[in-house]
Amino acid sequence: MSKDNYDELARDIVDHVGGEENVAGLRHCVTRLRFNLKDENKADTDYLKNRDGVVTVMKSAGQYQVVIGEQVAEVYEAIVNQTSIGGDTSASETSDGGNENDNRNVLDKFIDFISGVFQPFLMALAATGMIKGLVALLGTVGVDPESGVYQVLNFAGDGFFQFLPVMVAITAARKLNMNEFTALAIAVAFLHPEINNLMTGDVMYTLFSGTAFESPIYSTFLGIPIIMPPNGYYSAIIPILVSVWLGSVVEKGIKNIIPGVVRSFLTPFFTVMIVFVISLIVIGPIANWASALVGQFFLVVQGFSPLLFGALLAVAWQLLVIFGLHWGIVPIMFILLAEQGYESIGPAMVSSTFGVLGVVIALLIKSKAKKVRDIALPGAISLVFGVSEPTIYGLMLPMKRSFLYALIGNAVGGAYIGAMSVVGYRTGGLGVFSIFNTINPSGSLDMNFWNVIIGFTLCTVVGFVLQMMFPVPSIDGNGDEGQSENIKSDE
């Protein structure tokens, strides 16, 4: 698609979501334009669904989501260049920074917030994760970990995850209409190189001894115990999110008190000082205890039935993606990685694209419908790299039985991954690139690595075989392809 076509599509989309004046905010993820509309009734959904260049339209999590596909970034850029729309800023805000027309329920607001925090840096996170996977692969082929090549690439891949709190602080501040640099000042205080010295020396006393919350105390602040996680706050997510939220509240309150002449520097002065102290002493410990409980919960579920755990996750993920609700699970992966050094969600989650891939390959072989093949070929390429939305909306939902075959394939492969207790040691690329995430930190290709490949293969093969065994559904929902052709010929 040329630039002129992107511009035309962008103008058409804006016109049919109710015009620029109806857009309170806009951002994009991997495949979707995510609008916050003041009045969704003004949008012409039927027109957009049938418009060339638009895969479908979804209304979920308080957002009006126009699914574009892999060209979403170009369309978003065209909208930003032609209009005053861009980012998550609201056109009508109350004094507390919220949209006065925002009538969404708590779940919708939470999903919107979480997706708004992670989406802006998701591709950079995936890219650096792929670099980390490459480094792990270098270790398996005998590259010396002390060599310059290994270390430089390791820094390039590992730095983003180490300083993930910085990225979270920036995007959370934008969502909460807080000064980004004030939020950064709070976040980087957690990452100060000397902060772990608070855990050195003699133990003064131990809180909650003998429980899951047992905390040795090495230092205090005005007599209040300072509770630190064993590994510090590198890669921490929840403490930063809550701290930035508190910072946004405190910042707004202080702005209403401080005289205008000194507001510019006294507002961040009091905000950073107050919020970081409260965060370090109260929010940090509570968030880390909560993280530990989340980790324990998933360990309990996996311990109860690893097979069921893997199967349910692999099936549920694509269903959650349809409604944009999958973002509620993503933070849990980061929590588990920070808490344990590995997580069991990612491998089963990523496997969910491979059942769809198997079905799509079968459709390319069996289907005679041009529309199916036109969507299936680029869809298969996207699925290899972990992007499923174009195929889900373009083929799987219209061809419901094919989607069922894909979900069965996912269930089989996910069950195997769960039963084999496959884990990811890092976050990174999706699709085939996610395989690198399962390489042991030591660089050895153990069964964890081979089991994820087997699991992905099972998803693909089962989906492929099921679709090859049964007739191809019509993409218009009228029986099977052969039946539809007979009906048309009779007419």
Buried (B, 14 or more C-beta within 10 A) or exposed (E): EEEEBBBBBBBBBBEBBBEBEBBBBBBBBBBBBBBBBBEBEEBEBEBBBEBEBBBBBBBBBBBBBBBBBBBBBBBBBBBBEBBEBBEBBBBEBEEEBBBEBBEBEEEBBBBBBBBBBBBBBBEEBBBBBBBBBBBBBBBBEEBEEEEEEBEEBBEBBBEBBEBBBBBBBBBBBBBBBBBBEBBBBBBBBBBEEEBBEBBEEEEEEEEEEEEEBEBBBBBEEEEEBBBBBEBBBBBBBBBBBBBBBBBBBBBBBBBEEBEEEEBEEBBBBBBBBBBBBBBBBBBBBBBBBBBBBBBEEBEEBBEEBBBBBBBBBBBBBBBBBBEBBBBBBBBBBBBBBBBBEBBBBBBBBBBBBBBBBBBBBBBBEBBEBEEBEEBBEBBBBBBBBBBBBBBBBBBBBBBEBBBBBBBBBBBBBBBBBBBBBBBBBBBBBBBBBBBBBBBBEEBEBEEBBBBBEBBBBBBBBBBBBBBBEBEBBBBEEEBBBEEBBEEEEEE
